[in-house]
Amino acid sequence: MTKNLEISLLLDFYGDMLTEKQREVIECYYNEDLSLSEIADNQGITRQGVRDSIKRAEFQLLDMEERLGLARRFREVRKGLEQIHAAAQRIKEFNQHSIYSNELERDANLILEVTKKLCE
C-alpha cells in the first residue's frame, strides 16, 4: 500500500471529522509511520481491518477536501503571503539603493514582519 502524503495535511484539517478509531489508525500509519501489522497488533484488529479503515478514512478525507477545499485554500493563502513577503523584501532593498523614504522603509518592514509571522 503506497502512502499519499497529502493525507497527512488533510488529517490536520479534517481529522476531527473521522471516527476516533479511523483517526487513531490513520495517524499511526501516516504520522507515526507504523506498518499495518504494527497497527493491527496495537489496535487488536486484523491487518486487513487496518487497511480497510485506512482506505475508508483516506476516502473521507479526500472527499471532504474536494467539497470544502480548506487545505487547497490554505496553500493558496500561504503562497500569496510568501509572494507578498518577497515583494516587500524587494521594495525594501530598492528603497535602500534609491531615494530613501522612511515611510516606505517602515511599510516594507511592517509587511515583512506580518507575513513572516503568518507563514510560520
N, C-alpha and C positions, 0 to 999 in steps of 0.2 A: 504494500500500500504506500503510494508516494504522498508526501506531505505538501499541501498547498499552504505556503507560508502566509498568504493573505488571511488565512483563518485566524492566526494569532492576533492580527489587528482587529478583525471583526469581533473576536472574543472581547476585546476591550470595550467595544461599542455596544454589543448586543448580548454578551454572556449572561447577564442577569435575566434575560428573557427565556433562557433554556431551563429545563428542569434541573434540579440540583444534581441528579445523577449524571445527566448529559454533560453539565458544566464540569463536574469533577473529572470525568473520563477524558473529555477533550482537552482540559487543562493539563492533565497528566501527560497526554500524548504530545501536545504541541509545546507547552511551556516547560515541562519538566523532562521532555524527551524520553519518556519511558516507552518500552516496547508494549505491544498488545498483550504479550504473555505476562509481563510485569504488572500491568494494569489489571488484568484478569485475576491474578493472584491477590493483589491488594483489595480489589472490589468483591472478590468471592463470586465471580461470574465466569463464563466461558470466554475464550479468546474470540470466538465468533460473536458473542454478545457484546464484547467491547467494540469490535469492528462495526457491528450494526449501529451501536449507539453513537459512535464517532461519525459514521456516514449520515445518520439522521440529523445530528447536530450541525454538521457541515452544511447540509442542505438547508436547514432552517436559518443558519447564519447568512448564507449566500442569498436566500430568499428575502430576508429582512433588509439586507444591503441593497438588493435590487429595488425593493419597494420604497425604502427610506433614504438611501444614499448618504448616510451620515459619514461613513469613512471616506467616501469619494469627496464629499464636501470639505471634510477636514483636510484632506491632501491638497485640494484646490486652494483653500484659505492659507494653508501653510506655505504653499508655493508662492502665492501672491505676497505674503508677508516677507518672504525671502527676497523677492524681486524688489519690493519697496525698500528693504534694508540695503540691498546692493545699490539701488539708485541714490539713496541718501548718502551712502559712503562716497559714491562718485561726485555728488554735489559738494560734499564737504571737501574732498580733495581738490576739486575745481576751484572752490572758493578760496582755498589756501594758496593757490597758484595764480589767482587772478586778482581783480579788485576785491579786496577783503570786505565782507559785510558781517558785522556782529550778529545781526538779525538772522541772516542766512545760516551762519555757523550754529546759532542757538537752535534754530528749527531743525537743522540736519541732526544735531546731537540728540534732540528730543525724539525724532523719528527713529534713530538708531537705538536709543535706549528702550523705547516701547516695543519695537519689533524684535529686539533681542530677547526681551522678557517673554513675549508671546510665542517665540519659536523654541523656547527651552522646554 
